[in-house]
Amino acid sequence: MKKQFAIIGLGRFGSAVAETLVKHDAEVLAIDKDETKVKALTDRVTLALELDATDEKALREAGVQNVDVAVVSIGENIEASILVVMLLKELGIKEIIAKAVNDLHGKVLSHIGVNKVVYPERDMAQRVAQSLIKPEFLEQIVLSPEYSIVEMPAPAFLWEKSIRESNLRAEYGVSIIAIKHQSIVNGEKKEIWNINPSPDDVIHKEDILVVLGANSDIEKLG
Ligand code: ATP
């Protein structure tokens, strides 16, 4: 059976979450009190409904209690966001994800039982700032304040060395978890992923490395 989601609040964040879930074959019930927001998504989700999500009766009638996961994406109206989360808890929804606009909002949401609080604006701002400071880091997944997974072009001192010869783990405390190799197949440029490479695999000039380690150690490689 398909996993069922309710997305409440169809601003830019909520509607992007809804559309992405549908692309991954999930069932999505999309809710907003604003008719135009609902109309904009009607053809793109399983069911789009115009209702005030602070109204428990309306939520029940919409069948929100049957979903596996609810995403509350109401930012500006903090009171509404908190009320909606409380109602979803009362309806027995096991997994609730909610957007927060600031730390205090996030703390309150966690306190009332939200499983995961997200800060889309702050997170995107941090990513953009990081990419400006370290443009050679093509992608960065922050695992904790100290550790990250980073995608970066193979530094010149590693070219034509095997992973064993590179000695990255011992010398830098960094592990290579994947290598993206650029290769020409039938005249076309193709990307070949080597996930979990072996110690004998060789790093080439135009390779992209995905490395895992402490931020301070990874930065020494850049
Ligand atoms: P984003 O930054 O994601 O674009 P936004 O700036 O459009 O969000 P928010 O204040 O975060 O606006 O609200 C998101 C949506 O939540 C809006 O479309 C708004 O109509 C909807 N919304 C607010 N309160 C309720 C409510 N009580 N019931 C249903 N929808 C609501």
py3Dmol code that shows the C-alpha trace and the ligand (Angstrom):
import py3Dmol

protein = """\
ATOM      1  CA  MET A   1       0.000   0.000   0.000  1.00  0.00           C
ATOM      2  CA  LYS A   2       1.186   3.508  -0.802  1.00  0.00           C
ATOM      3  CA  LYS A   3       2.327   5.652   2.096  1.00  0.00           C
ATOM      4  CA  GLN A   4      -0.152   8.430   2.869  1.00  0.00           C
ATOM      5  CA  PHE A   5       0.807  11.998   3.703  1.00  0.00           C
ATOM      6  CA  ALA A   6      -1.079  15.148   4.678  1.00  0.00           C
ATOM      7  CA  ILE A   7       0.564  18.455   3.843  1.00  0.00           C
ATOM      8  CA  ILE A   8      -0.976  21.351   5.727  1.00  0.00           C
ATOM      9  CA  GLY A   9      -0.087  24.830   4.466  1.00  0.00           C
ATOM     10  CA  LEU A  10       0.642  25.103   0.760  1.00  0.00           C
ATOM     11  CA  GLY A  11       3.121  27.970   0.582  1.00  0.00           C
ATOM     12  CA  ARG A  12       6.317  27.449  -1.438  1.00  0.00           C
ATOM     13  CA  PHE A  13       7.714  24.886   1.019  1.00  0.00           C
ATOM     14  CA  GLY A  14       4.539  22.881   1.604  1.00  0.00           C
ATOM     15  CA  SER A  15       3.627  22.693  -2.077  1.00  0.00           C
ATOM     16  CA  ALA A  16       7.177  21.643  -3.058  1.00  0.00           C
ATOM     17  CA  VAL A  17       7.083  18.861  -0.432  1.00  0.00           C
ATOM     18  CA  ALA A  18       3.655  17.748  -1.715  1.00  0.00           C
ATOM     19  CA  GLU A  19       4.746  17.633  -5.359  1.00  0.00           C
ATOM     20  CA  THR A  20       7.958  15.778  -4.566  1.00  0.00           C
ATOM     21  CA  LEU A  21       6.090  13.136  -2.568  1.00  0.00           C
ATOM     22  CA  VAL A  22       3.663  12.596  -5.458  1.00  0.00           C
ATOM     23  CA  LYS A  23       6.602  12.165  -7.847  1.00  0.00           C
ATOM     24  CA  HIS A  24       7.785   9.380  -5.523  1.00  0.00           C
ATOM     25  CA  ASP A  25       4.421   7.682  -5.827  1.00  0.00           C
ATOM     26  CA  ALA A  26       2.996   8.623  -2.422  1.00  0.00           C
ATOM     27  CA  GLU A  27      -0.621   9.555  -1.738  1.00  0.00           C
ATOM     28  CA  VAL A  28      -0.856  13.197  -0.769  1.00  0.00           C
ATOM     29  CA  LEU A  29      -3.730  15.042   0.876  1.00  0.00           C
ATOM     30  CA  ALA A  30      -2.913  18.756   0.501  1.00  0.00           C
ATOM     31  CA  ILE A  31      -4.683  21.298   2.716  1.00  0.00           C
ATOM     32  CA  ASP A  32      -4.797  25.082   2.829  1.00  0.00           C
ATOM     33  CA  LYS A  33      -7.392  27.627   3.882  1.00  0.00           C
ATOM     34  CA  ASP A  34      -6.551  29.757   0.855  1.00  0.00           C
ATOM     35  CA  GLU A  35      -8.556  28.777  -2.217  1.00  0.00           C
ATOM     36  CA  THR A  36      -5.912  29.912  -4.723  1.00  0.00           C
ATOM     37  CA  LYS A  37      -3.208  27.777  -3.076  1.00  0.00           C
ATOM     38  CA  VAL A  38      -5.519  24.752  -3.166  1.00  0.00           C
ATOM     39  CA  LYS A  39      -6.490  25.304  -6.807  1.00  0.00           C
ATOM     40  CA  ALA A  40      -2.850  25.596  -7.828  1.00  0.00           C
ATOM     41  CA  LEU A  41      -2.200  22.052  -6.551  1.00  0.00           C
ATOM     42  CA  THR A  42      -5.481  20.318  -7.408  1.00  0.00           C
ATOM     43  CA  ASP A  43      -4.138  18.482 -10.453  1.00  0.00           C
ATOM     44  CA  ARG A  44      -0.797  17.645  -8.899  1.00  0.00           C
ATOM     45  CA  VAL A  45      -1.746  15.787  -5.707  1.00  0.00           C
ATOM     46  CA  THR A  46      -4.115  12.955  -4.783  1.00  0.00           C
ATOM     47  CA  LEU A  47      -6.604  15.330  -3.120  1.00  0.00           C
ATOM     48  CA  ALA A  48      -6.394  19.068  -2.439  1.00  0.00           C
ATOM     49  CA  LEU A  49      -8.848  20.531   0.087  1.00  0.00           C
ATOM     50  CA  GLU A  50      -9.661  24.064   1.175  1.00  0.00           C
ATOM     51  CA  LEU A  51     -10.168  24.102   4.932  1.00  0.00           C
ATOM     52  CA  ASP A  52      -9.014  25.772   8.116  1.00  0.00           C
ATOM     53  CA  ALA A  53      -6.696  23.233   9.723  1.00  0.00           C
ATOM     54  CA  THR A  54      -7.340  24.658  13.199  1.00  0.00           C
ATOM     55  CA  ASP A  55     -10.853  23.218  12.889  1.00  0.00           C
ATOM     56  CA  GLU A  56     -10.726  19.668  14.298  1.00  0.00           C
ATOM     57  CA  LYS A  57     -14.057  18.646  12.782  1.00  0.00           C
ATOM     58  CA  ALA A  58     -12.925  19.727   9.322  1.00  0.00           C
ATOM     59  CA  LEU A  59      -9.659  17.772   9.713  1.00  0.00           C
ATOM     60  CA  ARG A  60     -11.568  14.629  10.716  1.00  0.00           C
ATOM     61  CA  GLU A  61     -13.996  14.985   7.830  1.00  0.00           C
ATOM     62  CA  ALA A  62     -11.038  15.249   5.478  1.00  0.00           C
ATOM     63  CA  GLY A  63      -9.715  11.949   6.876  1.00  0.00           C
ATOM     64  CA  VAL A  64      -6.444  13.417   8.123  1.00  0.00           C
ATOM     65  CA  GLN A  65      -6.421  10.878  10.990  1.00  0.00           C
ATOM     66  CA  ASN A  66      -5.726   8.114   8.420  1.00  0.00           C
ATOM     67  CA  VAL A  67      -2.414   9.416   7.094  1.00  0.00           C
ATOM     68  CA  ASP A  68       0.958   7.947   8.075  1.00  0.00           C
ATOM     69  CA  VAL A  69       2.785  11.263   8.180  1.00  0.00           C
ATOM     70  CA  ALA A  70       1.639  14.894   8.455  1.00  0.00           C
ATOM     71  CA  VAL A  71       3.765  17.861   7.403  1.00  0.00           C
ATOM     72  CA  VAL A  72       2.751  21.222   8.885  1.00  0.00           C
ATOM     73  CA  SER A  73       4.103  24.015   6.746  1.00  0.00           C
ATOM     74  CA  ILE A  74       2.533  27.080   8.309  1.00  0.00           C
ATOM     75  CA  GLY A  75       5.232  29.613   9.097  1.00  0.00           C
ATOM     76  CA  GLU A  76       4.034  33.128   9.608  1.00  0.00           C
ATOM     77  CA  ASN A  77       1.005  32.293  11.735  1.00  0.00           C
ATOM     78  CA  ILE A  78       2.832  30.598  14.620  1.00  0.00           C
ATOM     79  CA  GLU A  79      -0.310  30.245  16.689  1.00  0.00           C
ATOM     80  CA  ALA A  80      -2.040  28.347  13.868  1.00  0.00           C
ATOM     81  CA  SER A  81       1.012  26.135  13.371  1.00  0.00           C
ATOM     82  CA  ILE A  82       1.022  25.147  17.071  1.00  0.00           C
ATOM     83  CA  LEU A  83      -2.736  24.602  17.198  1.00  0.00           C
ATOM     84  CA  VAL A  84      -2.652  22.399  14.105  1.00  0.00           C
ATOM     85  CA  VAL A  85       0.152  20.257  15.534  1.00  0.00           C
ATOM     86  CA  MET A  86      -1.810  19.811  18.773  1.00  0.00           C
ATOM     87  CA  LEU A  87      -4.882  18.727  16.834  1.00  0.00           C
ATOM     88  CA  LEU A  88      -2.843  16.283  14.754  1.00  0.00           C
ATOM     89  CA  LYS A  89      -1.459  14.764  17.978  1.00  0.00           C
ATOM     90  CA  GLU A  90      -5.026  14.424  19.285  1.00  0.00           C
ATOM     91  CA  LEU A  91      -6.009  12.708  16.048  1.00  0.00           C
ATOM     92  CA  GLY A  92      -3.312  10.142  16.808  1.00  0.00           C
ATOM     93  CA  ILE A  93      -0.914  10.876  13.954  1.00  0.00           C
ATOM     94  CA  LYS A  94       2.323   9.094  14.760  1.00  0.00           C
ATOM     95  CA  GLU A  95       4.747  11.115  12.662  1.00  0.00           C
ATOM     96  CA  ILE A  96       4.543  14.886  12.437  1.00  0.00           C
ATOM     97  CA  ILE A  97       7.059  17.113  10.686  1.00  0.00           C
ATOM     98  CA  ALA A  98       6.711  20.865  11.042  1.00  0.00           C
ATOM     99  CA  LYS A  99       8.325  23.959   9.608  1.00  0.00           C
ATOM    100  CA  ALA A 100       9.598  26.568  12.080  1.00  0.00           C
ATOM    101  CA  VAL A 101      10.459  30.171  11.318  1.00  0.00           C
ATOM    102  CA  ASN A 102      12.705  30.725  14.338  1.00  0.00           C
ATOM    103  CA  ASP A 103      14.287  28.923  17.306  1.00  0.00           C
ATOM    104  CA  LEU A 104      11.493  29.668  19.740  1.00  0.00           C
ATOM    105  CA  HIS A 105       8.874  28.413  17.302  1.00  0.00           C
ATOM    106  CA  GLY A 106      10.998  25.276  16.787  1.00  0.00           C
ATOM    107  CA  LYS A 107      11.373  24.700  20.539  1.00  0.00           C
ATOM    108  CA  VAL A 108       7.629  24.938  21.111  1.00  0.00           C
ATOM    109  CA  LEU A 109       6.963  22.541  18.234  1.00  0.00           C
ATOM    110  CA  SER A 110       9.432  19.990  19.651  1.00  0.00           C
ATOM    111  CA  HIS A 111       7.928  20.404  23.100  1.00  0.00           C
ATOM    112  CA  ILE A 112       4.421  19.560  21.914  1.00  0.00           C
ATOM    113  CA  GLY A 113       5.639  16.398  20.209  1.00  0.00           C
ATOM    114  CA  VAL A 114       6.705  17.202  16.639  1.00  0.00           C
ATOM    115  CA  ASN A 115       9.048  14.397  15.525  1.00  0.00           C
ATOM    116  CA  LYS A 116      11.153  16.557  13.229  1.00  0.00           C
ATOM    117  CA  VAL A 117      11.321  20.343  13.096  1.00  0.00           C
ATOM    118  CA  VAL A 118      12.689  21.845   9.872  1.00  0.00           C
ATOM    119  CA  TYR A 119      13.987  25.351   9.271  1.00  0.00           C
ATOM    120  CA  PRO A 120      13.951  25.625   5.448  1.00  0.00           C
ATOM    121  CA  GLU A 121      15.059  29.259   5.196  1.00  0.00           C
ATOM    122  CA  ARG A 122      17.829  28.973   7.758  1.00  0.00           C
ATOM    123  CA  ASP A 123      19.096  25.665   6.313  1.00  0.00           C
ATOM    124  CA  MET A 124      19.141  27.004   2.765  1.00  0.00           C
ATOM    125  CA  ALA A 125      20.877  30.200   3.913  1.00  0.00           C
ATOM    126  CA  GLN A 126      23.561  28.087   5.620  1.00  0.00           C
ATOM    127  CA  ARG A 127      24.033  25.952   2.512  1.00  0.00           C
ATOM    128  CA  VAL A 128      24.382  29.001   0.288  1.00  0.00           C
ATOM    129  CA  ALA A 129      26.852  30.619   2.713  1.00  0.00           C
ATOM    130  CA  GLN A 130      28.863  27.391   2.916  1.00  0.00           C
ATOM    131  CA  SER A 131      28.989  27.088  -0.858  1.00  0.00           C
ATOM    132  CA  LEU A 132      30.308  30.662  -1.037  1.00  0.00           C
ATOM    133  CA  ILE A 133      33.019  30.018   1.530  1.00  0.00           C
ATOM    134  CA  LYS A 134      34.018  26.625   0.062  1.00  0.00           C
ATOM    135  CA  PRO A 135      33.050  26.685  -3.625  1.00  0.00           C
ATOM    136  CA  GLU A 136      35.066  23.493  -4.219  1.00  0.00           C
ATOM    137  CA  PHE A 137      32.538  21.592  -2.060  1.00  0.00           C
ATOM    138  CA  LEU A 138      29.919  20.737  -4.674  1.00  0.00           C
ATOM    139  CA  GLU A 139      27.475  19.320  -2.121  1.00  0.00           C
ATOM    140  CA  GLN A 140      27.580  19.053   1.634  1.00  0.00           C
ATOM    141  CA  ILE A 141      25.357  17.019   3.927  1.00  0.00           C
ATOM    142  CA  VAL A 142      25.811  18.199   7.496  1.00  0.00           C
ATOM    143  CA  LEU A 143      25.502  15.191   9.816  1.00  0.00           C
ATOM    144  CA  SER A 144      26.206  17.100  13.034  1.00  0.00           C
ATOM    145  CA  PRO A 145      27.987  20.369  13.901  1.00  0.00           C
ATOM    146  CA  GLU A 146      31.304  18.475  13.558  1.00  0.00           C
ATOM    147  CA  TYR A 147      30.772  15.890  10.798  1.00  0.00           C
ATOM    148  CA  SER A 148      29.747  16.087   7.154  1.00  0.00           C
ATOM    149  CA  ILE A 149      29.582  14.188   3.907  1.00  0.00           C
ATOM    150  CA  VAL A 150      31.069  16.315   1.124  1.00  0.00           C
ATOM    151  CA  GLU A 151      31.181  15.936  -2.658  1.00  0.00           C
ATOM    152  CA  MET A 152      34.355  17.534  -4.067  1.00  0.00           C
ATOM    153  CA  PRO A 153      36.666  17.282  -7.095  1.00  0.00           C
ATOM    154  CA  ALA A 154      39.594  14.940  -6.389  1.00  0.00           C
ATOM    155  CA  PRO A 155      42.489  17.130  -5.173  1.00  0.00           C
ATOM    156  CA  ALA A 156      45.593  17.004  -7.409  1.00  0.00           C
ATOM    157  CA  PHE A 157      47.772  15.254  -4.832  1.00  0.00           C
ATOM    158  CA  LEU A 158      45.489  12.189  -5.067  1.00  0.00           C
ATOM    159  CA  TRP A 159      45.480  11.801  -8.862  1.00  0.00           C
ATOM    160  CA  GLU A 160      46.545   8.356 -10.089  1.00  0.00           C
ATOM    161  CA  LYS A 161      46.834   7.021  -6.552  1.00  0.00           C
ATOM    162  CA  SER A 162      44.819   4.104  -5.227  1.00  0.00           C
ATOM    163  CA  ILE A 163      42.702   4.673  -2.144  1.00  0.00           C
ATOM    164  CA  ARG A 164      45.216   2.583  -0.183  1.00  0.00           C
ATOM    165  CA  GLU A 165      48.125   4.739  -1.412  1.00  0.00           C
ATOM    166  CA  SER A 166      46.232   7.938  -0.677  1.00  0.00           C
ATOM    167  CA  ASN A 167      46.242   6.961   3.008  1.00  0.00           C
ATOM    168  CA  LEU A 168      43.461   9.478   3.603  1.00  0.00           C
ATOM    169  CA  ARG A 169      41.944   7.696   6.563  1.00  0.00           C
ATOM    170  CA  ALA A 170      45.219   7.539   8.488  1.00  0.00           C
ATOM    171  CA  GLU A 171      46.601  10.929   7.479  1.00  0.00           C
ATOM    172  CA  TYR A 172      43.447  13.040   7.314  1.00  0.00           C
ATOM    173  CA  GLY A 173      40.848  10.994   9.236  1.00  0.00           C
ATOM    174  CA  VAL A 174      38.623  11.136   6.139  1.00  0.00           C
ATOM    175  CA  SER A 175      36.967   8.182   4.358  1.00  0.00           C
ATOM    176  CA  ILE A 176      36.105   8.048   0.667  1.00  0.00           C
ATOM    177  CA  ILE A 177      32.619   6.564   0.426  1.00  0.00           C
ATOM    178  CA  ALA A 178      32.106   6.977  -3.332  1.00  0.00           C
ATOM    179  CA  ILE A 179      33.948   8.060  -6.472  1.00  0.00           C
ATOM    180  CA  LYS A 180      32.184   9.586  -9.458  1.00  0.00           C
ATOM    181  CA  HIS A 181      34.254   8.823 -12.506  1.00  0.00           C
ATOM    182  CA  GLN A 182      33.771  10.801 -15.742  1.00  0.00           C
ATOM    183  CA  SER A 183      34.224   8.617 -18.765  1.00  0.00           C
ATOM    184  CA  ILE A 184      33.649   8.903 -22.512  1.00  0.00           C
ATOM    185  CA  VAL A 185      31.371   6.120 -23.827  1.00  0.00           C
ATOM    186  CA  ASN A 186      30.617   6.169 -27.595  1.00  0.00           C
ATOM    187  CA  GLY A 187      31.753   9.777 -27.740  1.00  0.00           C
ATOM    188  CA  GLU A 188      29.401  10.780 -24.922  1.00  0.00           C
ATOM    189  CA  LYS A 189      30.452  11.956 -21.491  1.00  0.00           C
ATOM    190  CA  LYS A 190      29.066   9.576 -18.852  1.00  0.00           C
ATOM    191  CA  GLU A 191      29.239   9.575 -15.084  1.00  0.00           C
ATOM    192  CA  ILE A 192      30.029   6.229 -13.497  1.00  0.00           C
ATOM    193  CA  TRP A 193      29.495   5.913  -9.768  1.00  0.00           C
ATOM    194  CA  ASN A 194      31.742   3.631  -7.756  1.00  0.00           C
ATOM    195  CA  ILE A 195      29.926   3.307  -4.445  1.00  0.00           C
ATOM    196  CA  ASN A 196      31.942   1.919  -1.560  1.00  0.00           C
ATOM    197  CA  PRO A 197      35.199   1.705  -3.563  1.00  0.00           C
ATOM    198  CA  SER A 198      37.830  -0.896  -2.757  1.00  0.00           C
ATOM    199  CA  PRO A 199      41.321   0.044  -1.475  1.00  0.00           C
ATOM    200  CA  ASP A 200      42.813  -0.775  -4.918  1.00  0.00           C
ATOM    201  CA  ASP A 201      40.527   1.577  -6.865  1.00  0.00           C
ATOM    202  CA  VAL A 202      42.463   4.452  -8.387  1.00  0.00           C
ATOM    203  CA  ILE A 203      41.504   8.131  -8.197  1.00  0.00           C
ATOM    204  CA  HIS A 204      41.770   9.944 -11.537  1.00  0.00           C
ATOM    205  CA  LYS A 205      42.148  13.575 -12.488  1.00  0.00           C
ATOM    206  CA  GLU A 206      38.527  14.447 -13.215  1.00  0.00           C
ATOM    207  CA  ASP A 207      36.964  12.269 -10.531  1.00  0.00           C
ATOM    208  CA  ILE A 208      34.551  13.599  -7.969  1.00  0.00           C
ATOM    209  CA  LEU A 209      34.991  12.191  -4.468  1.00  0.00           C
ATOM    210  CA  VAL A 210      32.325  11.781  -1.823  1.00  0.00           C
ATOM    211  CA  VAL A 211      34.073  11.875   1.531  1.00  0.00           C
ATOM    212  CA  LEU A 212      32.964  11.492   5.119  1.00  0.00           C
ATOM    213  CA  GLY A 213      34.743  12.979   8.105  1.00  0.00           C
ATOM    214  CA  ALA A 214      35.132  15.838  10.544  1.00  0.00           C
ATOM    215  CA  ASN A 215      34.593  19.220   8.900  1.00  0.00           C
ATOM    216  CA  SER A 216      38.027  20.439   9.983  1.00  0.00           C
ATOM    217  CA  ASP A 217      39.686  17.345   8.418  1.00  0.00           C
ATOM    218  CA  ILE A 218      37.714  17.576   5.165  1.00  0.00           C
ATOM    219  CA  GLU A 219      38.622  21.257   4.845  1.00  0.00           C
ATOM    220  CA  LYS A 220      42.322  20.338   4.837  1.00  0.00           C
ATOM    221  CA  LEU A 221      41.688  18.340   1.646  1.00  0.00           C
ATOM    222  CA  GLY A 222      40.045  21.212  -0.227  1.00  0.00           C
TER     223      GLY A 222
END
"""
ligand_1 = """\
31
ATP
P 6.459 29.652 2.306
O 7.595 30.413 2.901
O 6.608 28.171 2.422
O 6.123 30.091 0.914
P 4.285 31.341 3.019
O 5.145 32.533 3.234
O 3.470 31.259 1.771
O 5.160 30.004 3.177
P 3.174 30.695 5.584
O 2.740 31.739 6.540
O 4.381 29.897 5.942
O 3.255 31.336 4.165
O 1.915 29.758 5.381
C 1.893 28.734 4.467
C 0.456 28.437 4.078
O -0.295 28.021 5.215
C -0.320 29.606 3.449
O -0.716 29.227 2.152
C -1.541 29.785 4.359
O -2.729 30.055 3.628
C -1.627 28.415 5.029
N -2.312 28.469 6.332
C -2.072 29.324 7.342
N -2.914 29.064 8.377
C -3.688 28.009 7.998
C -4.748 27.272 8.595
N -5.213 27.568 9.821
N -5.320 26.259 7.900
C -4.884 25.961 6.650
N -3.905 26.603 6.031
C -3.314 27.632 6.667
"""
view = py3Dmol.view(width=600, height=400)
view.addModel(protein, "pdb")
view.setStyle({"model": 0}, {"cartoon": {"style": "trace"}})
view.addModel(ligand_1, "xyz")
view.setStyle({"model": 1}, {"stick": {}})
view.zoomTo()
view.show()
